[in-house]
Amino acid sequence: MANLEHLALLKAGAVVWIKWRQENPQIQIDLSTSDLRGANLRGANLQGVNLAKVDLAQALLVRTNLSYADLSSADLSRSNLVEANLKSANFAAASLQGGILKQADLSQTNLIGADLSLSDLRGSLMCNANLIGTDLSGANLRDADLGGAKLIRSNLSFSNLIKVNLIAADLSGANLHSADVMGAYLYQATLYKTNLTKTHLGNAFLFRANLSEANLMAADLSWADLRQANLSGANLQGANLRGAKLWGANLDGVNLDGVILPNSPVSSIRLCEA
């Protein structure tokens, strides 16, 4: 339950809020369950504030500092978080559906089970973020940095991942059906049992990536770099591998039915031992 004094100070305006926070840096601020729908909190300092279950739908949070804040189960749907500082914040089970988070800092943020579907995350910083079970379907993540992020069992279907940094990210069991991953960086990424059906991976950098038992049926891997990648047990039925680099890739037990190969017959592709 929100502290009514804290809530009144916030609603009194930016000048009052900033002055009070500067004078009371040690106070643990509680705004949980507050109704702040559509509020203008542009540039506000909400670092470390308890905002659990708060209603911030359609709020203006441009360049707002929400680092280390607790926003678990909060509603931030269709809110504007452009260039906001969300580093190490807790968004577990929160709704950010349709939110605008362009160039926001979400590094090391907890987004387990959060709803980011249809959100705009272009150019955002999400390195080492926890996105286990997160819904990112239809989201625009173009040019975002997801290096080292945990995306296990996340839903990225129909999302825009063009030129995204996913180096060393874990996408085990994730759903990337029909996602655009063209030109993305997936060096040493884990895609074990990932659903990549009809996924566009043209020119993607998958050097040393783990794609074992992944479903790549009808995927576009044209000109992708799959050198030393582990594709053991993967389903590549109907996939397009035209121009792809497969030197040293592990293709043990791979389903190659109907595959468009990289200008060479199946017999010339190097098969590594499992």
Secondary structure by P-SEA (a helix, b strand, c coil): cccaaaaaaaaccaaaaaaaaaaccccccccccccccccccccccccccccccccccccccccccccccccccccccccccccccccccccccccccccccccccccccccccccccccccccccccccccccccccccccccccccccccccccccccccccccccccccccccccccccccccccccccccccccccccccccccccccccccccccccccccccccccccccccccccccccccccccccccccccccccccccccccccc
